[in-house]
């Protein structure tokens, strides 16, 4: 039986081992077939029990951000990855950075490196956006406002005390685009402060953005 035809409907997302075993139910030894598919690069194992379609199968594959959402969930793409996506910073992020409710962890997979940082609710749930890549791919990503807040909250040693210090950090150290920064919704950010880590630093961040 043609594995490509079996898996076509599910190719645009990460695929669980349970689903693959169901698709291969007619095989006498579906576990051996999975091993064969991995060896032949028709499947790629990204962690125990989770796979994506390999390069030998000519089908649309999931976007890295969608893979990040599934690799360790619940989670959302944030930090440098989201800042790059929203054109806040010029650099492209090669490691996919996310925030999770689970413990912090990094995965080194055949398709790239995925890092996760822990944050608690309710702050975790603020400022998230759903972005549709295709009919079958919708990713969860931090808004530019939330990604900047996460960057301040999760970067060790940052303690914002003045507008001049914060402006230098944003524009010189992080190389953020001032025109993009001027478009940010500071009122939304203010609504997060009460339940946020590093409250004083985030208040100074908002004051700086308003003053730009």
Rosetta constraint file for C-alpha pairs under 8 A:
AtomPair CA 2 CA 6 HARMONIC 6.55 0.50
AtomPair CA 3 CA 7 HARMONIC 6.10 0.50
AtomPair CA 4 CA 8 HARMONIC 5.77 0.50
AtomPair CA 4 CA 57 HARMONIC 6.52 0.50
AtomPair CA 6 CA 23 HARMONIC 6.41 0.50
AtomPair CA 7 CA 11 HARMONIC 6.01 0.50
AtomPair CA 7 CA 23 HARMONIC 7.49 0.50
AtomPair CA 8 CA 59 HARMONIC 7.01 0.50
AtomPair CA 10 CA 14 HARMONIC 7.94 0.50
AtomPair CA 10 CA 15 HARMONIC 7.01 0.50
AtomPair CA 11 CA 15 HARMONIC 7.59 0.50
AtomPair CA 11 CA 52 HARMONIC 7.20 0.50
AtomPair CA 11 CA 53 HARMONIC 6.08 0.50
AtomPair CA 11 CA 59 HARMONIC 6.64 0.50
AtomPair CA 11 CA 60 HARMONIC 6.42 0.50
AtomPair CA 11 CA 61 HARMONIC 5.88 0.50
AtomPair CA 11 CA 62 HARMONIC 7.17 0.50
AtomPair CA 12 CA 60 HARMONIC 5.75 0.50
AtomPair CA 12 CA 61 HARMONIC 4.78 0.50
AtomPair CA 12 CA 62 HARMONIC 4.46 0.50
AtomPair CA 12 CA 63 HARMONIC 7.86 0.50
AtomPair CA 12 CA 136 HARMONIC 6.54 0.50
AtomPair CA 12 CA 137 HARMONIC 6.73 0.50
AtomPair CA 13 CA 52 HARMONIC 6.98 0.50
AtomPair CA 13 CA 61 HARMONIC 6.93 0.50
AtomPair CA 13 CA 62 HARMONIC 4.88 0.50
AtomPair CA 13 CA 66 HARMONIC 7.19 0.50
AtomPair CA 13 CA 67 HARMONIC 7.17 0.50
AtomPair CA 13 CA 136 HARMONIC 7.69 0.50
AtomPair CA 13 CA 137 HARMONIC 7.02 0.50
AtomPair CA 14 CA 50 HARMONIC 6.53 0.50
AtomPair CA 14 CA 51 HARMONIC 5.59 0.50
AtomPair CA 14 CA 52 HARMONIC 4.97 0.50
AtomPair CA 14 CA 53 HARMONIC 7.94 0.50
AtomPair CA 14 CA 62 HARMONIC 6.82 0.50
AtomPair CA 14 CA 67 HARMONIC 6.20 0.50
AtomPair CA 14 CA 70 HARMONIC 6.96 0.50
AtomPair CA 15 CA 19 HARMONIC 6.66 0.50
AtomPair CA 15 CA 20 HARMONIC 7.10 0.50
AtomPair CA 15 CA 50 HARMONIC 5.70 0.50
AtomPair CA 15 CA 51 HARMONIC 5.07 0.50
AtomPair CA 15 CA 52 HARMONIC 5.93 0.50
AtomPair CA 16 CA 20 HARMONIC 6.46 0.50
AtomPair CA 16 CA 49 HARMONIC 5.70 0.50
AtomPair CA 16 CA 50 HARMONIC 4.65 0.50
AtomPair CA 16 CA 51 HARMONIC 6.25 0.50
AtomPair CA 17 CA 21 HARMONIC 6.07 0.50
AtomPair CA 17 CA 49 HARMONIC 4.81 0.50
AtomPair CA 17 CA 50 HARMONIC 5.92 0.50
AtomPair CA 17 CA 51 HARMONIC 7.27 0.50
AtomPair CA 18 CA 22 HARMONIC 6.35 0.50
AtomPair CA 18 CA 49 HARMONIC 7.69 0.50
AtomPair CA 19 CA 23 HARMONIC 6.33 0.50
AtomPair CA 20 CA 24 HARMONIC 6.16 0.50
AtomPair CA 20 CA 34 HARMONIC 7.96 0.50
AtomPair CA 21 CA 25 HARMONIC 6.00 0.50
AtomPair CA 21 CA 30 HARMONIC 6.12 0.50
AtomPair CA 21 CA 31 HARMONIC 7.44 0.50
AtomPair CA 24 CA 30 HARMONIC 5.67 0.50
AtomPair CA 24 CA 33 HARMONIC 7.95 0.50
AtomPair CA 25 CA 30 HARMONIC 6.69 0.50
AtomPair CA 26 CA 30 HARMONIC 7.99 0.50
AtomPair CA 27 CA 33 HARMONIC 7.69 0.50
AtomPair CA 29 CA 33 HARMONIC 6.53 0.50
AtomPair CA 30 CA 34 HARMONIC 6.22 0.50
AtomPair CA 31 CA 35 HARMONIC 6.45 0.50
AtomPair CA 32 CA 36 HARMONIC 6.27 0.50
AtomPair CA 33 CA 37 HARMONIC 6.15 0.50
AtomPair CA 34 CA 38 HARMONIC 6.28 0.50
AtomPair CA 34 CA 43 HARMONIC 7.83 0.50
AtomPair CA 35 CA 39 HARMONIC 6.21 0.50
AtomPair CA 36 CA 40 HARMONIC 6.12 0.50
AtomPair CA 37 CA 41 HARMONIC 6.15 0.50
AtomPair CA 37 CA 42 HARMONIC 5.04 0.50
AtomPair CA 37 CA 43 HARMONIC 5.46 0.50
AtomPair CA 38 CA 42 HARMONIC 5.88 0.50
AtomPair CA 38 CA 43 HARMONIC 4.69 0.50
AtomPair CA 38 CA 44 HARMONIC 5.79 0.50
AtomPair CA 38 CA 45 HARMONIC 7.21 0.50
AtomPair CA 38 CA 54 HARMONIC 7.94 0.50
AtomPair CA 40 CA 56 HARMONIC 7.52 0.50
AtomPair CA 41 CA 54 HARMONIC 5.12 0.50
AtomPair CA 41 CA 55 HARMONIC 6.32 0.50
AtomPair CA 41 CA 56 HARMONIC 5.75 0.50
AtomPair CA 42 CA 53 HARMONIC 6.06 0.50
AtomPair CA 42 CA 54 HARMONIC 4.30 0.50
AtomPair CA 42 CA 55 HARMONIC 6.39 0.50
AtomPair CA 42 CA 56 HARMONIC 5.09 0.50
AtomPair CA 42 CA 57 HARMONIC 5.66 0.50
AtomPair CA 43 CA 51 HARMONIC 6.47 0.50
AtomPair CA 43 CA 52 HARMONIC 5.92 0.50
AtomPair CA 43 CA 53 HARMONIC 4.79 0.50
AtomPair CA 43 CA 54 HARMONIC 4.43 0.50
AtomPair CA 44 CA 51 HARMONIC 5.41 0.50
AtomPair CA 44 CA 52 HARMONIC 5.32 0.50
AtomPair CA 44 CA 53 HARMONIC 6.13 0.50
AtomPair CA 44 CA 54 HARMONIC 5.36 0.50
AtomPair CA 44 CA 110 HARMONIC 7.37 0.50
AtomPair CA 45 CA 49 HARMONIC 7.66 0.50
AtomPair CA 45 CA 50 HARMONIC 6.11 0.50
AtomPair CA 45 CA 51 HARMONIC 4.52 0.50
AtomPair CA 45 CA 52 HARMONIC 6.72 0.50
AtomPair CA 45 CA 109 HARMONIC 7.88 0.50
AtomPair CA 45 CA 110 HARMONIC 7.77 0.50
AtomPair CA 46 CA 50 HARMONIC 5.94 0.50
AtomPair CA 46 CA 51 HARMONIC 5.53 0.50
AtomPair CA 46 CA 52 HARMONIC 7.22 0.50
AtomPair CA 46 CA 71 HARMONIC 7.74 0.50
AtomPair CA 46 CA 109 HARMONIC 5.36 0.50
AtomPair CA 46 CA 110 HARMONIC 6.81 0.50
AtomPair CA 46 CA 111 HARMONIC 7.63 0.50
AtomPair CA 47 CA 51 HARMONIC 7.19 0.50
AtomPair CA 47 CA 71 HARMONIC 7.48 0.50
AtomPair CA 47 CA 109 HARMONIC 7.46 0.50
AtomPair CA 50 CA 71 HARMONIC 7.69 0.50
AtomPair CA 52 CA 61 HARMONIC 7.26 0.50
AtomPair CA 52 CA 62 HARMONIC 7.43 0.50
AtomPair CA 53 CA 57 HARMONIC 6.79 0.50
AtomPair CA 53 CA 59 HARMONIC 7.74 0.50
AtomPair CA 53 CA 61 HARMONIC 6.28 0.50
AtomPair CA 62 CA 66 HARMONIC 6.32 0.50
AtomPair CA 62 CA 67 HARMONIC 6.53 0.50
AtomPair CA 62 CA 137 HARMONIC 7.22 0.50
AtomPair CA 63 CA 67 HARMONIC 6.41 0.50
AtomPair CA 63 CA 133 HARMONIC 7.95 0.50
AtomPair CA 63 CA 137 HARMONIC 7.73 0.50
AtomPair CA 64 CA 68 HARMONIC 6.15 0.50
AtomPair CA 64 CA 96 HARMONIC 7.53 0.50
AtomPair CA 65 CA 69 HARMONIC 6.38 0.50
AtomPair CA 65 CA 77 HARMONIC 6.63 0.50
AtomPair CA 65 CA 96 HARMONIC 7.13 0.50
AtomPair CA 65 CA 139 HARMONIC 6.37 0.50
AtomPair CA 66 CA 70 HARMONIC 6.55 0.50
AtomPair CA 66 CA 137 HARMONIC 6.99 0.50
AtomPair CA 66 CA 138 HARMONIC 7.03 0.50
AtomPair CA 66 CA 139 HARMONIC 5.18 0.50
AtomPair CA 66 CA 140 HARMONIC 7.70 0.50
AtomPair CA 67 CA 71 HARMONIC 5.86 0.50
AtomPair CA 68 CA 72 HARMONIC 6.85 0.50
AtomPair CA 68 CA 75 HARMONIC 7.83 0.50
AtomPair CA 68 CA 76 HARMONIC 7.69 0.50
AtomPair CA 68 CA 77 HARMONIC 7.10 0.50
AtomPair CA 68 CA 96 HARMONIC 7.02 0.50
AtomPair CA 68 CA 98 HARMONIC 7.27 0.50
AtomPair CA 68 CA 114 HARMONIC 6.64 0.50
AtomPair CA 69 CA 73 HARMONIC 6.07 0.50
AtomPair CA 69 CA 74 HARMONIC 7.07 0.50
AtomPair CA 69 CA 75 HARMONIC 5.55 0.50
AtomPair CA 69 CA 76 HARMONIC 5.85 0.50
AtomPair CA 69 CA 77 HARMONIC 7.10 0.50
AtomPair CA 69 CA 139 HARMONIC 6.96 0.50
AtomPair CA 69 CA 140 HARMONIC 6.88 0.50
AtomPair CA 70 CA 74 HARMONIC 7.72 0.50
AtomPair CA 70 CA 75 HARMONIC 7.86 0.50
AtomPair CA 72 CA 100 HARMONIC 7.39 0.50
AtomPair CA 72 CA 102 HARMONIC 7.99 0.50
AtomPair CA 72 CA 116 HARMONIC 7.81 0.50
AtomPair CA 73 CA 100 HARMONIC 6.65 0.50
AtomPair CA 73 CA 101 HARMONIC 7.70 0.50
AtomPair CA 73 CA 102 HARMONIC 7.62 0.50
AtomPair CA 74 CA 100 HARMONIC 5.88 0.50
AtomPair CA 74 CA 101 HARMONIC 6.28 0.50
AtomPair CA 74 CA 102 HARMONIC 7.56 0.50
AtomPair CA 75 CA 98 HARMONIC 6.45 0.50
AtomPair CA 75 CA 99 HARMONIC 5.44 0.50
AtomPair CA 75 CA 100 HARMONIC 4.21 0.50
AtomPair CA 75 CA 101 HARMONIC 6.70 0.50
AtomPair CA 75 CA 116 HARMONIC 8.00 0.50
AtomPair CA 75 CA 140 HARMONIC 7.83 0.50
AtomPair CA 76 CA 98 HARMONIC 5.42 0.50
AtomPair CA 76 CA 99 HARMONIC 5.54 0.50
AtomPair CA 76 CA 100 HARMONIC 6.70 0.50
AtomPair CA 76 CA 128 HARMONIC 7.65 0.50
AtomPair CA 76 CA 139 HARMONIC 8.00 0.50
AtomPair CA 76 CA 140 HARMONIC 5.18 0.50
AtomPair CA 76 CA 141 HARMONIC 5.07 0.50
AtomPair CA 76 CA 142 HARMONIC 6.55 0.50
AtomPair CA 77 CA 81 HARMONIC 6.68 0.50
AtomPair CA 77 CA 82 HARMONIC 6.08 0.50
AtomPair CA 77 CA 96 HARMONIC 7.28 0.50
AtomPair CA 77 CA 97 HARMONIC 5.96 0.50
AtomPair CA 77 CA 98 HARMONIC 4.16 0.50
AtomPair CA 77 CA 99 HARMONIC 6.41 0.50
AtomPair CA 77 CA 140 HARMONIC 6.50 0.50
AtomPair CA 77 CA 141 HARMONIC 4.54 0.50
AtomPair CA 77 CA 142 HARMONIC 6.07 0.50
AtomPair CA 78 CA 82 HARMONIC 4.57 0.50
AtomPair CA 78 CA 83 HARMONIC 7.14 0.50
AtomPair CA 78 CA 97 HARMONIC 5.82 0.50
AtomPair CA 78 CA 98 HARMONIC 4.92 0.50
AtomPair CA 78 CA 99 HARMONIC 6.30 0.50
AtomPair CA 78 CA 141 HARMONIC 6.15 0.50
AtomPair CA 78 CA 142 HARMONIC 5.19 0.50
AtomPair CA 78 CA 146 HARMONIC 7.83 0.50
AtomPair CA 78 CA 147 HARMONIC 5.18 0.50
AtomPair CA 78 CA 150 HARMONIC 7.30 0.50
AtomPair CA 79 CA 83 HARMONIC 6.06 0.50
AtomPair CA 79 CA 97 HARMONIC 6.02 0.50
AtomPair CA 79 CA 98 HARMONIC 6.87 0.50
AtomPair CA 79 CA 147 HARMONIC 5.07 0.50
AtomPair CA 79 CA 148 HARMONIC 6.90 0.50
AtomPair CA 79 CA 150 HARMONIC 6.21 0.50
AtomPair CA 79 CA 151 HARMONIC 5.39 0.50
AtomPair CA 80 CA 84 HARMONIC 5.91 0.50
AtomPair CA 80 CA 89 HARMONIC 7.83 0.50
AtomPair CA 80 CA 93 HARMONIC 6.10 0.50
AtomPair CA 80 CA 97 HARMONIC 6.57 0.50
AtomPair CA 80 CA 147 HARMONIC 7.75 0.50
AtomPair CA 80 CA 151 HARMONIC 7.79 0.50
AtomPair CA 81 CA 85 HARMONIC 6.20 0.50
AtomPair CA 81 CA 92 HARMONIC 7.47 0.50
AtomPair CA 81 CA 93 HARMONIC 5.33 0.50
AtomPair CA 81 CA 94 HARMONIC 7.96 0.50
AtomPair CA 81 CA 95 HARMONIC 7.48 0.50
AtomPair CA 81 CA 96 HARMONIC 5.72 0.50
AtomPair CA 81 CA 97 HARMONIC 5.60 0.50
AtomPair CA 81 CA 98 HARMONIC 7.84 0.50
AtomPair CA 82 CA 86 HARMONIC 6.19 0.50
AtomPair CA 82 CA 97 HARMONIC 7.95 0.50
AtomPair CA 82 CA 141 HARMONIC 6.64 0.50
AtomPair CA 82 CA 142 HARMONIC 6.31 0.50
AtomPair CA 82 CA 143 HARMONIC 7.50 0.50
AtomPair CA 82 CA 144 HARMONIC 6.89 0.50
AtomPair CA 82 CA 147 HARMONIC 6.19 0.50
AtomPair CA 83 CA 87 HARMONIC 6.19 0.50
AtomPair CA 83 CA 88 HARMONIC 5.04 0.50
AtomPair CA 83 CA 89 HARMONIC 5.81 0.50
AtomPair CA 83 CA 144 HARMONIC 6.16 0.50
AtomPair CA 83 CA 147 HARMONIC 6.21 0.50
AtomPair CA 83 CA 148 HARMONIC 7.28 0.50
AtomPair CA 84 CA 88 HARMONIC 5.90 0.50
AtomPair CA 84 CA 89 HARMONIC 5.22 0.50
AtomPair CA 84 CA 90 HARMONIC 6.43 0.50
AtomPair CA 84 CA 91 HARMONIC 6.32 0.50
AtomPair CA 84 CA 92 HARMONIC 5.74 0.50
AtomPair CA 84 CA 93 HARMONIC 6.63 0.50
AtomPair CA 86 CA 144 HARMONIC 6.22 0.50
AtomPair CA 87 CA 177 HARMONIC 7.61 0.50
AtomPair CA 87 CA 180 HARMONIC 7.52 0.50
AtomPair CA 88 CA 144 HARMONIC 7.32 0.50
AtomPair CA 88 CA 176 HARMONIC 5.28 0.50
AtomPair CA 88 CA 177 HARMONIC 5.38 0.50
AtomPair CA 88 CA 180 HARMONIC 6.07 0.50
AtomPair CA 88 CA 181 HARMONIC 7.19 0.50
AtomPair CA 89 CA 174 HARMONIC 7.28 0.50
AtomPair CA 89 CA 175 HARMONIC 6.03 0.50
AtomPair CA 89 CA 176 HARMONIC 4.70 0.50
AtomPair CA 89 CA 177 HARMONIC 6.20 0.50
AtomPair CA 90 CA 175 HARMONIC 7.36 0.50
AtomPair CA 90 CA 176 HARMONIC 7.38 0.50
AtomPair CA 90 CA 177 HARMONIC 7.81 0.50
AtomPair CA 94 CA 112 HARMONIC 7.83 0.50
AtomPair CA 94 CA 113 HARMONIC 7.76 0.50
AtomPair CA 95 CA 112 HARMONIC 6.89 0.50
AtomPair CA 95 CA 113 HARMONIC 5.14 0.50
AtomPair CA 95 CA 114 HARMONIC 5.76 0.50
AtomPair CA 95 CA 115 HARMONIC 7.10 0.50
AtomPair CA 96 CA 112 HARMONIC 7.99 0.50
AtomPair CA 96 CA 113 HARMONIC 6.45 0.50
AtomPair CA 96 CA 114 HARMONIC 4.81 0.50
AtomPair CA 96 CA 115 HARMONIC 6.24 0.50
AtomPair CA 97 CA 114 HARMONIC 6.10 0.50
AtomPair CA 97 CA 115 HARMONIC 4.99 0.50
AtomPair CA 97 CA 116 HARMONIC 6.06 0.50
AtomPair CA 97 CA 117 HARMONIC 7.97 0.50
AtomPair CA 98 CA 114 HARMONIC 7.63 0.50
AtomPair CA 98 CA 115 HARMONIC 6.11 0.50
AtomPair CA 98 CA 116 HARMONIC 4.74 0.50
AtomPair CA 98 CA 117 HARMONIC 6.37 0.50
AtomPair CA 99 CA 116 HARMONIC 5.24 0.50
AtomPair CA 99 CA 117 HARMONIC 4.77 0.50
AtomPair CA 99 CA 118 HARMONIC 5.79 0.50
AtomPair CA 99 CA 119 HARMONIC 6.65 0.50
AtomPair CA 99 CA 124 HARMONIC 7.88 0.50
AtomPair CA 100 CA 104 HARMONIC 7.35 0.50
AtomPair CA 100 CA 116 HARMONIC 6.09 0.50
AtomPair CA 100 CA 117 HARMONIC 5.92 0.50
AtomPair CA 100 CA 118 HARMONIC 5.03 0.50
AtomPair CA 100 CA 119 HARMONIC 6.28 0.50
AtomPair CA 100 CA 124 HARMONIC 7.85 0.50
AtomPair CA 101 CA 118 HARMONIC 5.59 0.50
AtomPair CA 101 CA 119 HARMONIC 5.77 0.50
AtomPair CA 101 CA 120 HARMONIC 6.06 0.50
AtomPair CA 101 CA 121 HARMONIC 7.63 0.50
AtomPair CA 101 CA 124 HARMONIC 7.40 0.50
AtomPair CA 102 CA 118 HARMONIC 5.99 0.50
AtomPair CA 103 CA 116 HARMONIC 7.91 0.50
AtomPair CA 103 CA 117 HARMONIC 7.07 0.50
AtomPair CA 103 CA 118 HARMONIC 5.41 0.50
AtomPair CA 104 CA 115 HARMONIC 7.71 0.50
AtomPair CA 104 CA 116 HARMONIC 5.15 0.50
AtomPair CA 104 CA 117 HARMONIC 4.47 0.50
AtomPair CA 104 CA 118 HARMONIC 5.08 0.50
AtomPair CA 105 CA 115 HARMONIC 5.98 0.50
AtomPair CA 105 CA 116 HARMONIC 5.19 0.50
AtomPair CA 105 CA 117 HARMONIC 6.85 0.50
AtomPair CA 106 CA 113 HARMONIC 7.21 0.50
AtomPair CA 106 CA 114 HARMONIC 5.66 0.50
AtomPair CA 106 CA 115 HARMONIC 4.22 0.50
AtomPair CA 106 CA 116 HARMONIC 6.06 0.50
AtomPair CA 107 CA 113 HARMONIC 5.73 0.50
AtomPair CA 107 CA 114 HARMONIC 5.13 0.50
AtomPair CA 107 CA 115 HARMONIC 6.31 0.50
AtomPair CA 108 CA 112 HARMONIC 6.20 0.50
AtomPair CA 108 CA 113 HARMONIC 4.57 0.50
AtomPair CA 108 CA 114 HARMONIC 6.54 0.50
AtomPair CA 109 CA 113 HARMONIC 5.95 0.50
AtomPair CA 109 CA 114 HARMONIC 7.84 0.50
AtomPair CA 117 CA 154 HARMONIC 7.76 0.50
AtomPair CA 119 CA 123 HARMONIC 7.48 0.50
AtomPair CA 119 CA 124 HARMONIC 5.75 0.50
AtomPair CA 120 CA 124 HARMONIC 5.54 0.50
AtomPair CA 121 CA 125 HARMONIC 6.32 0.50
AtomPair CA 122 CA 126 HARMONIC 7.18 0.50
AtomPair CA 122 CA 195 HARMONIC 6.63 0.50
AtomPair CA 123 CA 192 HARMONIC 6.67 0.50
AtomPair CA 123 CA 195 HARMONIC 5.69 0.50
AtomPair CA 123 CA 196 HARMONIC 5.47 0.50
AtomPair CA 126 CA 146 HARMONIC 7.27 0.50
AtomPair CA 126 CA 192 HARMONIC 6.92 0.50
AtomPair CA 127 CA 142 HARMONIC 5.98 0.50
AtomPair CA 127 CA 143 HARMONIC 5.51 0.50
AtomPair CA 127 CA 145 HARMONIC 7.19 0.50
AtomPair CA 127 CA 146 HARMONIC 5.35 0.50
AtomPair CA 127 CA 188 HARMONIC 7.98 0.50
AtomPair CA 128 CA 140 HARMONIC 6.66 0.50
AtomPair CA 128 CA 141 HARMONIC 5.77 0.50
AtomPair CA 128 CA 142 HARMONIC 4.64 0.50
AtomPair CA 128 CA 143 HARMONIC 5.68 0.50
AtomPair CA 128 CA 146 HARMONIC 7.45 0.50
AtomPair CA 129 CA 140 HARMONIC 5.70 0.50
AtomPair CA 129 CA 141 HARMONIC 5.37 0.50
AtomPair CA 129 CA 142 HARMONIC 6.00 0.50
AtomPair CA 129 CA 143 HARMONIC 5.99 0.50
AtomPair CA 130 CA 138 HARMONIC 6.29 0.50
AtomPair CA 130 CA 139 HARMONIC 5.61 0.50
AtomPair CA 130 CA 140 HARMONIC 4.78 0.50
AtomPair CA 130 CA 141 HARMONIC 6.47 0.50
AtomPair CA 131 CA 138 HARMONIC 5.39 0.50
AtomPair CA 131 CA 139 HARMONIC 5.30 0.50
AtomPair CA 131 CA 140 HARMONIC 6.53 0.50
AtomPair CA 131 CA 141 HARMONIC 7.38 0.50
AtomPair CA 132 CA 137 HARMONIC 5.87 0.50
AtomPair CA 132 CA 138 HARMONIC 4.19 0.50
AtomPair CA 132 CA 139 HARMONIC 6.44 0.50
AtomPair CA 133 CA 137 HARMONIC 5.28 0.50
AtomPair CA 133 CA 138 HARMONIC 5.84 0.50
AtomPair CA 133 CA 139 HARMONIC 7.49 0.50
AtomPair CA 134 CA 138 HARMONIC 7.00 0.50
AtomPair CA 142 CA 146 HARMONIC 5.47 0.50
AtomPair CA 142 CA 147 HARMONIC 5.40 0.50
AtomPair CA 143 CA 147 HARMONIC 6.07 0.50
AtomPair CA 144 CA 148 HARMONIC 6.26 0.50
AtomPair CA 144 CA 184 HARMONIC 7.40 0.50
AtomPair CA 145 CA 149 HARMONIC 6.39 0.50
AtomPair CA 145 CA 184 HARMONIC 6.24 0.50
AtomPair CA 145 CA 185 HARMONIC 6.90 0.50
AtomPair CA 145 CA 186 HARMONIC 7.69 0.50
AtomPair CA 145 CA 189 HARMONIC 6.68 0.50
AtomPair CA 146 CA 150 HARMONIC 6.00 0.50
AtomPair CA 146 CA 189 HARMONIC 7.45 0.50
AtomPair CA 147 CA 151 HARMONIC 6.12 0.50
AtomPair CA 148 CA 152 HARMONIC 6.40 0.50
AtomPair CA 149 CA 153 HARMONIC 6.07 0.50
AtomPair CA 149 CA 202 HARMONIC 6.76 0.50
AtomPair CA 150 CA 154 HARMONIC 5.78 0.50
AtomPair CA 151 CA 155 HARMONIC 5.89 0.50
AtomPair CA 152 CA 158 HARMONIC 6.59 0.50
AtomPair CA 152 CA 201 HARMONIC 7.59 0.50
AtomPair CA 152 CA 202 HARMONIC 7.45 0.50
AtomPair CA 153 CA 158 HARMONIC 7.88 0.50
AtomPair CA 153 CA 197 HARMONIC 6.28 0.50
AtomPair CA 153 CA 198 HARMONIC 6.03 0.50
AtomPair CA 158 CA 201 HARMONIC 7.99 0.50
AtomPair CA 159 CA 198 HARMONIC 7.88 0.50
AtomPair CA 159 CA 201 HARMONIC 5.78 0.50
AtomPair CA 160 CA 165 HARMONIC 6.93 0.50
AtomPair CA 160 CA 166 HARMONIC 6.12 0.50
AtomPair CA 160 CA 200 HARMONIC 7.35 0.50
AtomPair CA 160 CA 201 HARMONIC 4.55 0.50
AtomPair CA 160 CA 202 HARMONIC 7.70 0.50
AtomPair CA 160 CA 204 HARMONIC 6.22 0.50
AtomPair CA 160 CA 205 HARMONIC 7.29 0.50
AtomPair CA 161 CA 165 HARMONIC 7.04 0.50
AtomPair CA 161 CA 166 HARMONIC 7.62 0.50
AtomPair CA 161 CA 200 HARMONIC 7.84 0.50
AtomPair CA 161 CA 201 HARMONIC 6.74 0.50
AtomPair CA 161 CA 204 HARMONIC 6.54 0.50
AtomPair CA 162 CA 166 HARMONIC 6.22 0.50
AtomPair CA 162 CA 204 HARMONIC 6.43 0.50
AtomPair CA 163 CA 167 HARMONIC 5.93 0.50
AtomPair CA 163 CA 204 HARMONIC 6.48 0.50
AtomPair CA 163 CA 205 HARMONIC 7.48 0.50
AtomPair CA 163 CA 207 HARMONIC 6.91 0.50
AtomPair CA 163 CA 208 HARMONIC 5.03 0.50
AtomPair CA 164 CA 168 HARMONIC 6.26 0.50
AtomPair CA 164 CA 208 HARMONIC 7.87 0.50
AtomPair CA 165 CA 169 HARMONIC 6.27 0.50
AtomPair CA 166 CA 170 HARMONIC 6.18 0.50
AtomPair CA 166 CA 204 HARMONIC 7.38 0.50
AtomPair CA 166 CA 205 HARMONIC 6.46 0.50
AtomPair CA 166 CA 208 HARMONIC 6.61 0.50
AtomPair CA 167 CA 171 HARMONIC 5.98 0.50
AtomPair CA 167 CA 172 HARMONIC 7.89 0.50
AtomPair CA 167 CA 208 HARMONIC 6.42 0.50
AtomPair CA 168 CA 172 HARMONIC 5.20 0.50
AtomPair CA 168 CA 173 HARMONIC 6.69 0.50
AtomPair CA 169 CA 173 HARMONIC 4.82 0.50
AtomPair CA 169 CA 174 HARMONIC 6.10 0.50
AtomPair CA 170 CA 174 HARMONIC 5.06 0.50
AtomPair CA 170 CA 175 HARMONIC 6.19 0.50
AtomPair CA 170 CA 176 HARMONIC 5.62 0.50
AtomPair CA 171 CA 175 HARMONIC 4.66 0.50
AtomPair CA 171 CA 176 HARMONIC 5.06 0.50
AtomPair CA 171 CA 177 HARMONIC 6.97 0.50
AtomPair CA 171 CA 178 HARMONIC 6.98 0.50
AtomPair CA 172 CA 176 HARMONIC 7.61 0.50
AtomPair CA 176 CA 180 HARMONIC 7.99 0.50
AtomPair CA 176 CA 181 HARMONIC 7.46 0.50
AtomPair CA 177 CA 181 HARMONIC 6.25 0.50
AtomPair CA 178 CA 182 HARMONIC 6.19 0.50
AtomPair CA 178 CA 212 HARMONIC 7.58 0.50
AtomPair CA 179 CA 183 HARMONIC 6.87 0.50
AtomPair CA 180 CA 184 HARMONIC 7.01 0.50
AtomPair CA 181 CA 209 HARMONIC 6.67 0.50
AtomPair CA 181 CA 212 HARMONIC 7.97 0.50
AtomPair CA 182 CA 209 HARMONIC 6.60 0.50
AtomPair CA 182 CA 210 HARMONIC 7.59 0.50
AtomPair CA 182 CA 212 HARMONIC 6.43 0.50
AtomPair CA 184 CA 209 HARMONIC 7.87 0.50
AtomPair CA 185 CA 189 HARMONIC 6.75 0.50
AtomPair CA 186 CA 190 HARMONIC 6.16 0.50
AtomPair CA 186 CA 206 HARMONIC 6.08 0.50
AtomPair CA 186 CA 209 HARMONIC 7.40 0.50
AtomPair CA 186 CA 210 HARMONIC 7.27 0.50
AtomPair CA 187 CA 191 HARMONIC 6.54 0.50
AtomPair CA 188 CA 192 HARMONIC 6.99 0.50
AtomPair CA 189 CA 193 HARMONIC 6.89 0.50
AtomPair CA 189 CA 206 HARMONIC 7.32 0.50
AtomPair CA 190 CA 203 HARMONIC 7.56 0.50
AtomPair CA 190 CA 206 HARMONIC 7.39 0.50
AtomPair CA 192 CA 196 HARMONIC 6.12 0.50
AtomPair CA 193 CA 197 HARMONIC 7.96 0.50
AtomPair CA 193 CA 199 HARMONIC 5.78 0.50
AtomPair CA 193 CA 202 HARMONIC 7.04 0.50
AtomPair CA 193 CA 203 HARMONIC 7.34 0.50
AtomPair CA 194 CA 199 HARMONIC 7.24 0.50
AtomPair CA 198 CA 202 HARMONIC 6.31 0.50
AtomPair CA 199 CA 203 HARMONIC 6.17 0.50
AtomPair CA 200 CA 204 HARMONIC 6.30 0.50
AtomPair CA 201 CA 205 HARMONIC 6.15 0.50
AtomPair CA 202 CA 206 HARMONIC 6.21 0.50
AtomPair CA 203 CA 207 HARMONIC 6.30 0.50
AtomPair CA 204 CA 208 HARMONIC 6.15 0.50
AtomPair CA 205 CA 209 HARMONIC 6.29 0.50
AtomPair CA 206 CA 210 HARMONIC 6.22 0.50
AtomPair CA 207 CA 211 HARMONIC 6.29 0.50
AtomPair CA 208 CA 212 HARMONIC 6.35 0.50
